[in-house]
Amino acid sequence: MKVRFACPACANPAREEVRASGPLAWQCPACDHRLEIAPAAGAPPACGICGNHELYKKKNFPHWLGLSILTVACVGFLALMGQHEPFWAWVVLIGSAAFDGLLYLGVGDAIVCYRCGAHYAGVAPGPEHKPFELATNERYRQEKLRREQLKQ
């Protein structure tokens, strides 16, 4: 399982490959913070970084790629419509939507922690991993803001 997360001490981005053989001892190269990432057999029931039990599933699809395809398709559509080529304009627009959809269907799922944002790829989500919920995310966002205010 591949884990992408931020260091809890300095927020330095990190990527690690966690194997089921045992806990992974990780040390931040920026601040020397030590962390033990607990592996899970299958989908993790809790975050290995912060221990939070509220995780959600999402597609492991780079958002920038989907938006780039959409932007190029829209520009191509407008350019072709400006040249009075409506058939080809619609072919570009619908073709890009189909291509984007096939890419989306071709990628697997990932599990993300609401609290720390750790991203677990290469593992199938379990039934306890529900899709993203805005209310839960907002609760954790507000919690993070309160913690930052208390530090100041």
CNS distance restraints for C-alpha pairs under 8 A (distance, minus, plus):
assign (resid   1 and name CA) (resid  17 and name CA) 5.84 0.50 0.50
assign (resid   1 and name CA) (resid  18 and name CA) 5.38 0.50 0.50
assign (resid   1 and name CA) (resid  19 and name CA) 6.58 0.50 0.50
assign (resid   1 and name CA) (resid 120 and name CA) 6.63 0.50 0.50
assign (resid   1 and name CA) (resid 121 and name CA) 5.89 0.50 0.50
assign (resid   1 and name CA) (resid 122 and name CA) 4.93 0.50 0.50
assign (resid   1 and name CA) (resid 123 and name CA) 5.99 0.50 0.50
assign (resid   2 and name CA) (resid  15 and name CA) 7.20 0.50 0.50
assign (resid   2 and name CA) (resid  16 and name CA) 5.86 0.50 0.50
assign (resid   2 and name CA) (resid  17 and name CA) 4.54 0.50 0.50
assign (resid   2 and name CA) (resid  18 and name CA) 6.15 0.50 0.50
assign (resid   2 and name CA) (resid 120 and name CA) 5.75 0.50 0.50
assign (resid   2 and name CA) (resid 121 and name CA) 5.13 0.50 0.50
assign (resid   2 and name CA) (resid 122 and name CA) 6.13 0.50 0.50
assign (resid   3 and name CA) (resid  15 and name CA) 5.67 0.50 0.50
assign (resid   3 and name CA) (resid  16 and name CA) 5.29 0.50 0.50
assign (resid   3 and name CA) (resid  17 and name CA) 6.21 0.50 0.50
assign (resid   3 and name CA) (resid  18 and name CA) 7.06 0.50 0.50
assign (resid   3 and name CA) (resid 118 and name CA) 6.75 0.50 0.50
assign (resid   3 and name CA) (resid 119 and name CA) 5.56 0.50 0.50
assign (resid   3 and name CA) (resid 120 and name CA) 4.69 0.50 0.50
assign (resid   3 and name CA) (resid 121 and name CA) 6.42 0.50 0.50
assign (resid   4 and name CA) (resid  13 and name CA) 7.50 0.50 0.50
assign (resid   4 and name CA) (resid  14 and name CA) 5.81 0.50 0.50
assign (resid   4 and name CA) (resid  15 and name CA) 4.47 0.50 0.50
assign (resid   4 and name CA) (resid  16 and name CA) 6.58 0.50 0.50
assign (resid   4 and name CA) (resid 118 and name CA) 5.68 0.50 0.50
assign (resid   4 and name CA) (resid 119 and name CA) 4.99 0.50 0.50
assign (resid   4 and name CA) (resid 120 and name CA) 6.62 0.50 0.50
assign (resid   5 and name CA) (resid  13 and name CA) 5.95 0.50 0.50
assign (resid   5 and name CA) (resid  14 and name CA) 5.44 0.50 0.50
assign (resid   5 and name CA) (resid  15 and name CA) 6.47 0.50 0.50
assign (resid   5 and name CA) (resid  49 and name CA) 7.87 0.50 0.50
assign (resid   5 and name CA) (resid 116 and name CA) 7.55 0.50 0.50
assign (resid   5 and name CA) (resid 117 and name CA) 6.55 0.50 0.50
assign (resid   5 and name CA) (resid 118 and name CA) 4.37 0.50 0.50
assign (resid   5 and name CA) (resid 119 and name CA) 6.28 0.50 0.50
assign (resid   6 and name CA) (resid  10 and name CA) 7.84 0.50 0.50
assign (resid   6 and name CA) (resid  11 and name CA) 4.71 0.50 0.50
assign (resid   6 and name CA) (resid  12 and name CA) 5.31 0.50 0.50
assign (resid   6 and name CA) (resid  13 and name CA) 4.41 0.50 0.50
assign (resid   6 and name CA) (resid  14 and name CA) 5.79 0.50 0.50
assign (resid   6 and name CA) (resid 116 and name CA) 7.56 0.50 0.50
assign (resid   6 and name CA) (resid 117 and name CA) 7.77 0.50 0.50
assign (resid   6 and name CA) (resid 118 and name CA) 7.17 0.50 0.50
assign (resid   7 and name CA) (resid  11 and name CA) 4.49 0.50 0.50
assign (resid   7 and name CA) (resid  12 and name CA) 5.14 0.50 0.50
assign (resid   7 and name CA) (resid  13 and name CA) 6.35 0.50 0.50
assign (resid   7 and name CA) (resid  14 and name CA) 6.95 0.50 0.50
assign (resid   7 and name CA) (resid  28 and name CA) 6.65 0.50 0.50
assign (resid   7 and name CA) (resid  33 and name CA) 7.65 0.50 0.50
assign (resid   9 and name CA) (resid  31 and name CA) 7.52 0.50 0.50
assign (resid   9 and name CA) (resid  33 and name CA) 6.56 0.50 0.50
assign (resid  10 and name CA) (resid  30 and name CA) 7.69 0.50 0.50
assign (resid  10 and name CA) (resid  31 and name CA) 6.70 0.50 0.50
assign (resid  12 and name CA) (resid  28 and name CA) 7.65 0.50 0.50
assign (resid  12 and name CA) (resid  30 and name CA) 6.94 0.50 0.50
assign (resid  14 and name CA) (resid  28 and name CA) 7.98 0.50 0.50
assign (resid  18 and name CA) (resid  23 and name CA) 7.88 0.50 0.50
assign (resid  18 and name CA) (resid  24 and name CA) 6.58 0.50 0.50
assign (resid  18 and name CA) (resid  37 and name CA) 7.70 0.50 0.50
assign (resid  18 and name CA) (resid  39 and name CA) 6.20 0.50 0.50
assign (resid  19 and name CA) (resid  24 and name CA) 7.94 0.50 0.50
assign (resid  19 and name CA) (resid  39 and name CA) 6.43 0.50 0.50
assign (resid  20 and name CA) (resid  39 and name CA) 5.44 0.50 0.50
assign (resid  20 and name CA) (resid  40 and name CA) 6.38 0.50 0.50
assign (resid  20 and name CA) (resid  41 and name CA) 6.24 0.50 0.50
assign (resid  21 and name CA) (resid  39 and name CA) 7.74 0.50 0.50
assign (resid  22 and name CA) (resid  38 and name CA) 7.15 0.50 0.50
assign (resid  22 and name CA) (resid  39 and name CA) 6.34 0.50 0.50
assign (resid  23 and name CA) (resid  36 and name CA) 6.23 0.50 0.50
assign (resid  23 and name CA) (resid  37 and name CA) 5.54 0.50 0.50
assign (resid  23 and name CA) (resid  38 and name CA) 4.61 0.50 0.50
assign (resid  23 and name CA) (resid  39 and name CA) 5.75 0.50 0.50
assign (resid  24 and name CA) (resid  36 and name CA) 5.56 0.50 0.50
assign (resid  24 and name CA) (resid  37 and name CA) 5.06 0.50 0.50
assign (resid  24 and name CA) (resid  38 and name CA) 6.55 0.50 0.50
assign (resid  24 and name CA) (resid  39 and name CA) 7.55 0.50 0.50
assign (resid  25 and name CA) (resid  34 and name CA) 7.24 0.50 0.50
assign (resid  25 and name CA) (resid  35 and name CA) 6.04 0.50 0.50
assign (resid  25 and name CA) (resid  36 and name CA) 4.65 0.50 0.50
assign (resid  25 and name CA) (resid  37 and name CA) 6.50 0.50 0.50
assign (resid  26 and name CA) (resid  34 and name CA) 5.79 0.50 0.50
assign (resid  26 and name CA) (resid  35 and name CA) 5.17 0.50 0.50
assign (resid  26 and name CA) (resid  36 and name CA) 6.01 0.50 0.50
assign (resid  26 and name CA) (resid  37 and name CA) 7.22 0.50 0.50
assign (resid  27 and name CA) (resid  32 and name CA) 5.55 0.50 0.50
assign (resid  27 and name CA) (resid  33 and name CA) 5.55 0.50 0.50
assign (resid  27 and name CA) (resid  34 and name CA) 4.46 0.50 0.50
assign (resid  27 and name CA) (resid  35 and name CA) 6.24 0.50 0.50
assign (resid  28 and name CA) (resid  32 and name CA) 4.74 0.50 0.50
assign (resid  28 and name CA) (resid  33 and name CA) 5.18 0.50 0.50
assign (resid  28 and name CA) (resid  34 and name CA) 6.51 0.50 0.50
assign (resid  35 and name CA) (resid  49 and name CA) 7.59 0.50 0.50
assign (resid  36 and name CA) (resid  49 and name CA) 7.67 0.50 0.50
assign (resid  37 and name CA) (resid  48 and name CA) 5.09 0.50 0.50
assign (resid  37 and name CA) (resid  49 and name CA) 5.92 0.50 0.50
assign (resid  38 and name CA) (resid  48 and name CA) 5.15 0.50 0.50
assign (resid  38 and name CA) (resid  49 and name CA) 7.88 0.50 0.50
assign (resid  39 and name CA) (resid  44 and name CA) 7.65 0.50 0.50
assign (resid  39 and name CA) (resid  48 and name CA) 6.99 0.50 0.50
assign (resid  40 and name CA) (resid  44 and name CA) 5.16 0.50 0.50
assign (resid  40 and name CA) (resid  45 and name CA) 7.75 0.50 0.50
assign (resid  42 and name CA) (resid 123 and name CA) 6.32 0.50 0.50
assign (resid  42 and name CA) (resid 124 and name CA) 7.09 0.50 0.50
assign (resid  43 and name CA) (resid 123 and name CA) 5.83 0.50 0.50
assign (resid  43 and name CA) (resid 124 and name CA) 6.00 0.50 0.50
assign (resid  43 and name CA) (resid 125 and name CA) 5.40 0.50 0.50
assign (resid  43 and name CA) (resid 126 and name CA) 5.90 0.50 0.50
assign (resid  44 and name CA) (resid  48 and name CA) 7.67 0.50 0.50
assign (resid  45 and name CA) (resid  53 and name CA) 6.36 0.50 0.50
assign (resid  45 and name CA) (resid 128 and name CA) 7.83 0.50 0.50
assign (resid  46 and name CA) (resid  51 and name CA) 5.55 0.50 0.50
assign (resid  46 and name CA) (resid  52 and name CA) 5.43 0.50 0.50
assign (resid  46 and name CA) (resid  53 and name CA) 4.29 0.50 0.50
assign (resid  46 and name CA) (resid  54 and name CA) 7.03 0.50 0.50
assign (resid  46 and name CA) (resid  55 and name CA) 7.14 0.50 0.50
assign (resid  47 and name CA) (resid  51 and name CA) 4.68 0.50 0.50
assign (resid  47 and name CA) (resid  52 and name CA) 5.21 0.50 0.50
assign (resid  47 and name CA) (resid  53 and name CA) 6.39 0.50 0.50
assign (resid  47 and name CA) (resid  55 and name CA) 7.36 0.50 0.50
assign (resid  47 and name CA) (resid 113 and name CA) 6.24 0.50 0.50
assign (resid  47 and name CA) (resid 118 and name CA) 7.40 0.50 0.50
assign (resid  49 and name CA) (resid 116 and name CA) 7.68 0.50 0.50
assign (resid  49 and name CA) (resid 118 and name CA) 7.13 0.50 0.50
assign (resid  50 and name CA) (resid 115 and name CA) 7.62 0.50 0.50
assign (resid  50 and name CA) (resid 116 and name CA) 6.69 0.50 0.50
assign (resid  52 and name CA) (resid 113 and name CA) 7.14 0.50 0.50
assign (resid  52 and name CA) (resid 114 and name CA) 7.93 0.50 0.50
assign (resid  52 and name CA) (resid 115 and name CA) 6.79 0.50 0.50
assign (resid  54 and name CA) (resid 113 and name CA) 6.50 0.50 0.50
assign (resid  54 and name CA) (resid 114 and name CA) 6.33 0.50 0.50
assign (resid  54 and name CA) (resid 115 and name CA) 7.95 0.50 0.50
assign (resid  55 and name CA) (resid 111 and name CA) 6.48 0.50 0.50
assign (resid  55 and name CA) (resid 112 and name CA) 5.53 0.50 0.50
assign (resid  55 and name CA) (resid 113 and name CA) 4.56 0.50 0.50
assign (resid  55 and name CA) (resid 114 and name CA) 5.90 0.50 0.50
assign (resid  55 and name CA) (resid 129 and name CA) 5.99 0.50 0.50
assign (resid  55 and name CA) (resid 130 and name CA) 7.59 0.50 0.50
assign (resid  56 and name CA) (resid 111 and name CA) 5.61 0.50 0.50
assign (resid  56 and name CA) (resid 112 and name CA) 5.39 0.50 0.50
assign (resid  56 and name CA) (resid 113 and name CA) 6.56 0.50 0.50
assign (resid  56 and name CA) (resid 114 and name CA) 7.25 0.50 0.50
assign (resid  56 and name CA) (resid 129 and name CA) 5.03 0.50 0.50
assign (resid  56 and name CA) (resid 130 and name CA) 5.21 0.50 0.50
assign (resid  56 and name CA) (resid 131 and name CA) 5.34 0.50 0.50
assign (resid  56 and name CA) (resid 132 and name CA) 5.45 0.50 0.50
assign (resid  57 and name CA) (resid 109 and name CA) 6.58 0.50 0.50
assign (resid  57 and name CA) (resid 110 and name CA) 5.64 0.50 0.50
assign (resid  57 and name CA) (resid 111 and name CA) 4.50 0.50 0.50
assign (resid  57 and name CA) (resid 112 and name CA) 6.23 0.50 0.50
assign (resid  57 and name CA) (resid 125 and name CA) 6.51 0.50 0.50
assign (resid  57 and name CA) (resid 129 and name CA) 5.70 0.50 0.50
assign (resid  57 and name CA) (resid 130 and name CA) 5.92 0.50 0.50
assign (resid  57 and name CA) (resid 131 and name CA) 5.14 0.50 0.50
assign (resid  57 and name CA) (resid 132 and name CA) 6.64 0.50 0.50
assign (resid  58 and name CA) (resid 109 and name CA) 5.58 0.50 0.50
assign (resid  58 and name CA) (resid 110 and name CA) 5.43 0.50 0.50
assign (resid  58 and name CA) (resid 111 and name CA) 6.38 0.50 0.50
assign (resid  58 and name CA) (resid 112 and name CA) 7.49 0.50 0.50
assign (resid  58 and name CA) (resid 131 and name CA) 6.42 0.50 0.50
assign (resid  58 and name CA) (resid 132 and name CA) 7.14 0.50 0.50
assign (resid  59 and name CA) (resid 104 and name CA) 7.51 0.50 0.50
assign (resid  59 and name CA) (resid 107 and name CA) 6.94 0.50 0.50
assign (resid  59 and name CA) (resid 108 and name CA) 6.09 0.50 0.50
assign (resid  59 and name CA) (resid 109 and name CA) 4.36 0.50 0.50
assign (resid  59 and name CA) (resid 110 and name CA) 5.81 0.50 0.50
assign (resid  60 and name CA) (resid 107 and name CA) 6.22 0.50 0.50
assign (resid  60 and name CA) (resid 108 and name CA) 5.76 0.50 0.50
assign (resid  60 and name CA) (resid 109 and name CA) 5.09 0.50 0.50
assign (resid  60 and name CA) (resid 110 and name CA) 5.16 0.50 0.50
assign (resid  60 and name CA) (resid 121 and name CA) 7.08 0.50 0.50
assign (resid  61 and name CA) (resid  65 and name CA) 8.00 0.50 0.50
assign (resid  61 and name CA) (resid 104 and name CA) 6.49 0.50 0.50
assign (resid  61 and name CA) (resid 107 and name CA) 6.43 0.50 0.50
assign (resid  61 and name CA) (resid 108 and name CA) 7.95 0.50 0.50
assign (resid  62 and name CA) (resid  66 and name CA) 6.91 0.50 0.50
assign (resid  63 and name CA) (resid  67 and name CA) 6.23 0.50 0.50
assign (resid  64 and name CA) (resid  68 and name CA) 5.93 0.50 0.50
assign (resid  65 and name CA) (resid  69 and name CA) 6.21 0.50 0.50
assign (resid  66 and name CA) (resid  70 and name CA) 6.27 0.50 0.50
assign (resid  66 and name CA) (resid 100 and name CA) 6.32 0.50 0.50
assign (resid  67 and name CA) (resid  71 and name CA) 6.04 0.50 0.50
assign (resid  68 and name CA) (resid  72 and name CA) 6.13 0.50 0.50
assign (resid  69 and name CA) (resid  73 and name CA) 6.08 0.50 0.50
assign (resid  69 and name CA) (resid  96 and name CA) 6.68 0.50 0.50
assign (resid  69 and name CA) (resid 100 and name CA) 7.06 0.50 0.50
assign (resid  70 and name CA) (resid  74 and name CA) 6.13 0.50 0.50
assign (resid  70 and name CA) (resid  96 and name CA) 7.06 0.50 0.50
assign (resid  70 and name CA) (resid  97 and name CA) 7.48 0.50 0.50
assign (resid  71 and name CA) (resid  75 and name CA) 6.21 0.50 0.50
assign (resid  72 and name CA) (resid  76 and name CA) 6.04 0.50 0.50
assign (resid  73 and name CA) (resid  77 and name CA) 5.94 0.50 0.50
assign (resid  73 and name CA) (resid  92 and name CA) 6.19 0.50 0.50
assign (resid  73 and name CA) (resid  93 and name CA) 5.40 0.50 0.50
assign (resid  73 and name CA) (resid  96 and name CA) 6.15 0.50 0.50
assign (resid  74 and name CA) (resid  78 and name CA) 6.16 0.50 0.50
assign (resid  74 and name CA) (resid  93 and name CA) 6.76 0.50 0.50
assign (resid  75 and name CA) (resid  79 and name CA) 6.09 0.50 0.50
assign (resid  76 and name CA) (resid  80 and name CA) 6.06 0.50 0.50
assign (resid  76 and name CA) (resid  89 and name CA) 6.92 0.50 0.50
assign (resid  76 and name CA) (resid  92 and name CA) 6.92 0.50 0.50
assign (resid  76 and name CA) (resid  93 and name CA) 7.82 0.50 0.50
assign (resid  77 and name CA) (resid  81 and name CA) 6.06 0.50 0.50
assign (resid  77 and name CA) (resid  89 and name CA) 4.51 0.50 0.50
assign (resid  77 and name CA) (resid  90 and name CA) 6.76 0.50 0.50
assign (resid  77 and name CA) (resid  92 and name CA) 6.40 0.50 0.50
assign (resid  77 and name CA) (resid  93 and name CA) 6.11 0.50 0.50
assign (resid  78 and name CA) (resid  82 and name CA) 6.03 0.50 0.50
assign (resid  78 and name CA) (resid  89 and name CA) 7.31 0.50 0.50
assign (resid  79 and name CA) (resid  83 and name CA) 6.42 0.50 0.50
assign (resid  79 and name CA) (resid  89 and name CA) 7.89 0.50 0.50
assign (resid  80 and name CA) (resid  84 and name CA) 6.35 0.50 0.50
assign (resid  80 and name CA) (resid  85 and name CA) 5.25 0.50 0.50
assign (resid  80 and name CA) (resid  86 and name CA) 6.68 0.50 0.50
assign (resid  80 and name CA) (resid  88 and name CA) 6.83 0.50 0.50
assign (resid  80 and name CA) (resid  89 and name CA) 5.09 0.50 0.50
assign (resid  81 and name CA) (resid  85 and name CA) 5.39 0.50 0.50
assign (resid  81 and name CA) (resid  86 and name CA) 5.37 0.50 0.50
assign (resid  81 and name CA) (resid  89 and name CA) 5.97 0.50 0.50
assign (resid  85 and name CA) (resid  89 and name CA) 6.14 0.50 0.50
assign (resid  86 and name CA) (resid  90 and name CA) 6.17 0.50 0.50
assign (resid  87 and name CA) (resid  91 and name CA) 6.28 0.50 0.50
assign (resid  88 and name CA) (resid  92 and name CA) 6.15 0.50 0.50
assign (resid  89 and name CA) (resid  93 and name CA) 6.34 0.50 0.50
assign (resid  90 and name CA) (resid  94 and name CA) 5.90 0.50 0.50
assign (resid  91 and name CA) (resid  95 and name CA) 5.60 0.50 0.50
assign (resid  92 and name CA) (resid  96 and name CA) 5.99 0.50 0.50
assign (resid  93 and name CA) (resid  97 and name CA) 6.38 0.50 0.50
assign (resid  94 and name CA) (resid  98 and name CA) 6.21 0.50 0.50
assign (resid  95 and name CA) (resid  99 and name CA) 6.11 0.50 0.50
assign (resid  96 and name CA) (resid 100 and name CA) 5.99 0.50 0.50
assign (resid  97 and name CA) (resid 101 and name CA) 6.08 0.50 0.50
assign (resid  98 and name CA) (resid 102 and name CA) 6.19 0.50 0.50
assign (resid  99 and name CA) (resid 103 and name CA) 6.26 0.50 0.50
assign (resid 100 and name CA) (resid 104 and name CA) 6.18 0.50 0.50
assign (resid 101 and name CA) (resid 105 and name CA) 6.19 0.50 0.50
assign (resid 102 and name CA) (resid 106 and name CA) 6.04 0.50 0.50
assign (resid 103 and name CA) (resid 107 and name CA) 6.57 0.50 0.50
assign (resid 108 and name CA) (resid 122 and name CA) 7.73 0.50 0.50
assign (resid 108 and name CA) (resid 124 and name CA) 7.88 0.50 0.50
assign (resid 109 and name CA) (resid 121 and name CA) 7.13 0.50 0.50
assign (resid 109 and name CA) (resid 122 and name CA) 7.83 0.50 0.50
assign (resid 109 and name CA) (resid 123 and name CA) 7.63 0.50 0.50
assign (resid 109 and name CA) (resid 124 and name CA) 6.51 0.50 0.50
assign (resid 109 and name CA) (resid 125 and name CA) 7.03 0.50 0.50
assign (resid 110 and name CA) (resid 119 and name CA) 6.80 0.50 0.50
assign (resid 110 and name CA) (resid 120 and name CA) 5.55 0.50 0.50
assign (resid 110 and name CA) (resid 121 and name CA) 4.74 0.50 0.50
assign (resid 110 and name CA) (resid 122 and name CA) 7.06 0.50 0.50
assign (resid 110 and name CA) (resid 123 and name CA) 6.94 0.50 0.50
assign (resid 110 and name CA) (resid 124 and name CA) 7.26 0.50 0.50
assign (resid 110 and name CA) (resid 125 and name CA) 7.05 0.50 0.50
assign (resid 111 and name CA) (resid 119 and name CA) 5.89 0.50 0.50
assign (resid 111 and name CA) (resid 120 and name CA) 5.00 0.50 0.50
assign (resid 111 and name CA) (resid 121 and name CA) 6.66 0.50 0.50
assign (resid 111 and name CA) (resid 123 and name CA) 7.95 0.50 0.50
assign (resid 111 and name CA) (resid 125 and name CA) 6.47 0.50 0.50
assign (resid 111 and name CA) (resid 129 and name CA) 7.52 0.50 0.50
assign (resid 112 and name CA) (resid 117 and name CA) 5.92 0.50 0.50
assign (resid 112 and name CA) (resid 118 and name CA) 5.58 0.50 0.50
assign (resid 112 and name CA) (resid 119 and name CA) 4.59 0.50 0.50
assign (resid 112 and name CA) (resid 120 and name CA) 6.19 0.50 0.50
assign (resid 113 and name CA) (resid 117 and name CA) 4.81 0.50 0.50
assign (resid 113 and name CA) (resid 118 and name CA) 5.28 0.50 0.50
assign (resid 113 and name CA) (resid 119 and name CA) 6.79 0.50 0.50
assign (resid 114 and name CA) (resid 136 and name CA) 7.58 0.50 0.50
assign (resid 114 and name CA) (resid 137 and name CA) 5.97 0.50 0.50
assign (resid 114 and name CA) (resid 140 and name CA) 6.57 0.50 0.50
assign (resid 115 and name CA) (resid 140 and name CA) 5.74 0.50 0.50
assign (resid 115 and name CA) (resid 141 and name CA) 7.85 0.50 0.50
assign (resid 125 and name CA) (resid 129 and name CA) 5.97 0.50 0.50
assign (resid 132 and name CA) (resid 137 and name CA) 7.88 0.50 0.50
assign (resid 133 and name CA) (resid 137 and name CA) 6.35 0.50 0.50
assign (resid 134 and name CA) (resid 138 and name CA) 6.04 0.50 0.50
assign (resid 135 and name CA) (resid 139 and name CA) 6.29 0.50 0.50
assign (resid 136 and name CA) (resid 140 and name CA) 6.52 0.50 0.50
assign (resid 137 and name CA) (resid 141 and name CA) 6.12 0.50 0.50
assign (resid 138 and name CA) (resid 142 and name CA) 6.05 0.50 0.50
assign (resid 139 and name CA) (resid 143 and name CA) 6.19 0.50 0.50
assign (resid 140 and name CA) (resid 144 and name CA) 6.16 0.50 0.50
assign (resid 141 and name CA) (resid 145 and name CA) 6.33 0.50 0.50
assign (resid 142 and name CA) (resid 146 and name CA) 6.20 0.50 0.50
assign (resid 143 and name CA) (resid 147 and name CA) 6.26 0.50 0.50
assign (resid 144 and name CA) (resid 148 and name CA) 6.27 0.50 0.50
assign (resid 145 and name CA) (resid 149 and name CA) 6.22 0.50 0.50
assign (resid 146 and name CA) (resid 150 and name CA) 6.23 0.50 0.50
assign (resid 147 and name CA) (resid 151 and name CA) 6.37 0.50 0.50
assign (resid 148 and name CA) (resid 152 and name CA) 6.67 0.50 0.50
